[in-house]
Structures are given as C-alpha cells and as structure tokens.
Amino acid sequence: MSSDTMKPASADVLIVGAGPAGSAAAVWAARAGRAATVVDMAEFPRDKTCGDGLTPRAVLELQKLGIEDWLGEHPRTEGVHMHGWGTDRKIVWSRKGAFPFYGSAISRAEFDERIRQLALAAGTTMVTGTKAVDADVHDGRIVSVTLQRGDETWKISPQKVIVADGVRSGLGKVLGRQWHRDTVFGTAVRSYVRVEKEWDWLVTHFDMKNTEGETLPGYGWMFPLGNSGGNGELEHQGSPIINMGVAAFSTAQRPAKVQLRPLLDQYVAEMREQWGLVGEPMQVKSALLPLGGAVSNIAGRNWMLIGDAAGCVNPITGEGIDYALETGRFAAEALDVDDYTTMWPDLLNEKYGQMFSGSRRLAKIFFYPRVTATVARPIMHWEKGMRGAMRLMSNLVGENEHDDAATLARFAGNVSLKLDKRSRRPFH
Ligand SMILES: Cc1cc2nc3c(=O)[nH]c(=O)nc-3n(C[C@H](O)[C@H](O)[C@H](O)COP(=O)(O)OP(=O)(O)OC[C@H]3O[C@@H](n4cnc5c(N)ncnc54)[C@H](O)[C@@H]3O)c2cc1C
C-alpha cells in the first residue's frame, strides 16, 4: 500500500523513525513475529548529515542482519589513519576481540534505504512522509501517538512504542527526554569531495587549527566511499568520492567559537595536494553531533528511546550507527517485557555505561588542546599504546574480553561510573 493512502489507527509495535535504529528494530521485531509499523517524516531514500563511516562494531550488526554480501560491494577499511601532534599512524582494526577485522563507509542515503528495505522485506508496514507530533500518556503508558501528514492528523493506538527519531527527538521531548548539554557535544559539517584515487583507511586529523591559527578542540575526517559514494545524486565523473568534514567540541558553558564552513574550506585546501582532492566540496551540510550518554527520561511503561534519541553515541568520536543498529536489536528483543521504565535505562547502562561514562570524562580532555597534546603526543609515538587507545576510543571491547586493554577499560569505566551521581549516570 502506498504511504500516501495509509492511515493506520492501531499497531502492535509502533516505531517512530526509519534511520538505522528504527529500521533495525523493525527487522528484528518482524523476525520475532511482531507486527511492526514504522512511521518516518521523510520520503526515502533521504540524505542524513553524517560521516558515513562504519566501524567493525557496525559491521558485526550488519552480519547479524544477514547483509554482509551487500556490504562487500562497498569499500573495506583496514583501520584508522590518524594524523596529529607531529606524526601520523595507521592503526589496523583490532584483531583481538569479538568484532570483524574491517570497517566500511557507505553514504547514508544508500545505507539507510538498504536497512529500510530489509525491514519491508521482513513484513514491516512502512508509512513515510508522516510525522509523529504528539502523544497521549497516562500513568507512564503511551495510549496514542498523533501522526501528521500534510494538513491531516490522526491518532494511532499502539501496544508498544520504540522512539528512534534521531538526535533532536521531537517525540522524545514530548515524552520528557532531556539532553544535558553540560557534557561535551560537537557541531560538525560534512561534504562530499571527489578524489583522484581512493584509499582503504578512515583518515582523521586531530590537532586542527581554526582560521586564526589556534588549535581547535575537534577533528577532521576523510572517509572513502568508493564509486558508490555521495548521497545518490552526485555525478562521479569517473572519480571516487570521499565524505569529508570537520567537528568542533563544545559544552554549554564553553561553546566552540568556530565557523564551520571556513574551517572546512581550509581543511580541503590543506589536504588537496597530498590526498588528490578534485574540485570543490559538494552537498555541504552542518549538524549537531551529540557525544553520547547524557540524556534522561529515555523510557516509560510501554515505550523506549533508541539510537541517537537515547544518546547512544560514542562520547569521543561521535559515531553512532553501530549503537543505532544494536539498540534497535535490543529493543526488539525486549518487546515481551511489561514495563521499560527502569529496565531499559538499566540495560543501556549495563551494555554501555562503563564505556560511555569513562569516555565522557576523557572527552573533556579533548576540550583542552594543550592537555590533549601533552597526553596524546607520547601515545601517538607508541604503536602498542596507540592500538590500545584506538580500540578503547572505538569501543571495540567485547563483553567477554578479558585481555589487558579490556580489563583496564572496564576498571576505568567502573571507577568513572561510581564517580557519577545517580542523576548523571549515562542513561536514566
Ligand atoms: C556530522 C555527523 C557525522 C557523523 N559521522 C558518523 C560516522 O561516520 N559514523 C557513525 O557511526 N556515526 C556518525 N554520526 C552519528 C550518526 O549519524 C547517528 O548516530 C545515526 O544516524 C543514528 O541513527 P538513528 O536511527 O538513531 O537516527 P537518524 O539516523 O537520525 O534517523 C532518525 C529518523 O527519524 C525520522 N524522524 C525524526 N523525527 C521524526 C518524527 N517526529 N516523526 C517521524 N519521523 C521522524 C527522521 O526523518 C530520520 O529518518 C555522525 C553524525 C553527525 C551529525
């Protein structure tokens, strides 16, 4: 049935948002025999401002979803090629743990549509061009959600609601979600740039200077998309494409005083010769980059927030596609639970609490470029230390891993979690 004519009035499971979180939840719900209805205000395929990078953690989820073959048609990244503090280092993805040894990068227009198609194939009802604008809540339970398409509004009465409406989470706000901006967050700009030849690393630059020459708390990235890059509308003209962008860190008390577009232009100019950049940046878009685990009120009796809506974003790097896919699966696995009010934040704290709490503290160091340089310079020059640091920064520590780096990460995370007041736990 076409989205234009569908006006469902009830649903077993209502999922708001068809990004990676919502669509993954829909796939797993449908595979578990639940009738899921997904609504998204966009028409697909749609662009999403992102770096398009996929970590091995995301690859593992794609393997679980059964689409590794499709992934094989896209660039395969060996690891991260880091630059900064007077040197550069190629750090291969960790071979130690439970995660695959490769990552990738796929434009979000293509990526999100692939997961959405998987949800449709699994039997999900998909209603696009339709926004969730309000909810009636009684005694912690969502009774109905108001949907809007054009001038029309109507109510849908779901048994369960999974809220996957992204970083701004309009429906989450209606439900009382609060994002605490005293932890570090970022603002970022991304673009697509043609290159003479592609590479197979996620390239990052720390130690960036702003247009006045001062060191900036933030980083730049250049992720290879191969020949299927761009958001589907770009003319390749025979050249591969990269996703290129810069991010600047802020807190509410200390907002970054930086103009992102001039910073991007400067980054492009500095990289042009060495990396064979061709032409000007295309499809330049900026967005808020939340740096994880700083939201409260993420669940009620029959509803839960997942993905970006729940602040499930790596507190240091800002990547969140992997957590979106994972939390979509966790939510579907929890559909038979009666009450999510404490169960859901407890689960997210169990899965991510240590890492998010520890990394959130570490992210504050990035806020002070001189301190960062003092800490980072010796680590950048120490191969083993750098490999460990990258594994921790990318959260490539599996639940059952007990090697030195994993033990250290867990210990530090645990101490950090203990130092957090209850009201400042990563998820509550
Ligand atoms: C500049 C930038 C760079 C990034 N780079 C990376 C990266 O390289 N790798 C990585 O892993 N992560 C990256 N991230 C983070 C990543 O983009 C998010 O973590 C990811 O998109 C979260 O997925 P989601 O499904 O939770 O939300 P989204 O992908 O935002 O999807 C939310 C969906 O909900 C829909 N929606 C919103 N409100 C409503 C409503 N009221 N009713 C109906 N539908 C609604 C939207 O249309 C959208 O389709 C980056 C983010 C930014 C901003």
The ligand as a Gaussian input file, in Angstrom:
#p B3LYP/6-31G(d) Opt

LIG

0 1
 C       28.227000      15.330000      11.135000
 C       27.991000      13.947000      11.671000
 C       28.900000      12.933000      11.356000
 C       28.672000      11.639000      11.828000
 N       29.516000      10.645000      11.415000
 C       29.288000       9.368000      11.802000
 C       30.091000       8.306000      11.295000
 O       30.984000       8.493000      10.465000
 N       29.825000       7.048000      11.736000
 C       28.834000       6.778000      12.630000
 O       28.666000       5.616000      13.025000
 N       28.023000       7.768000      13.087000
 C       28.221000       9.040000      12.686000
 N       27.385000      10.044000      13.111000
 C       26.248000       9.696000      14.003000
 C       25.139000       9.034000      13.206000
 O       24.749000       9.869000      12.140000
 C       23.933000       8.750000      14.122000
 O       24.412000       8.150000      15.294000
 C       22.887000       7.850000      13.466000
 O       22.302000       8.463000      12.363000
 C       21.779000       7.494000      14.479000
 O       20.762000       6.767000      13.838000
 P       19.233000       6.888000      14.325000
 O       18.490000       5.866000      13.557000
 O       19.187000       6.885000      15.799000
 O       18.780000       8.359000      13.901000
 P       18.656000       9.019000      12.461000
 O       19.599000       8.381000      11.527000
 O       18.785000      10.487000      12.679000
 O       17.180000       8.688000      11.993000
 C       16.068000       9.310000      12.594000
 C       14.888000       9.212000      11.644000
 O       13.739000       9.693000      12.317000
 C       12.968000      10.490000      11.453000
 N       12.186000      11.401000      12.300000
 C       12.655000      12.388000      13.094000
 N       11.649000      12.949000      13.784000
 C       10.517000      12.309000      13.413000
 C        9.152000      12.440000      13.780000
 N        8.756000      13.324000      14.711000
 N        8.251000      11.628000      13.192000
 C        8.637000      10.716000      12.265000
 N        9.921000      10.568000      11.879000
 C       10.848000      11.328000      12.459000
 C       13.988000      11.172000      10.563000
 O       13.408000      11.565000       9.324000
 C       15.030000      10.078000      10.388000
 O       14.814000       9.289000       9.245000
 C       27.567000      11.361000      12.662000
 C       26.664000      12.380000      12.996000
 C       26.875000      13.658000      12.508000
 C       25.891000      14.746000      12.848000

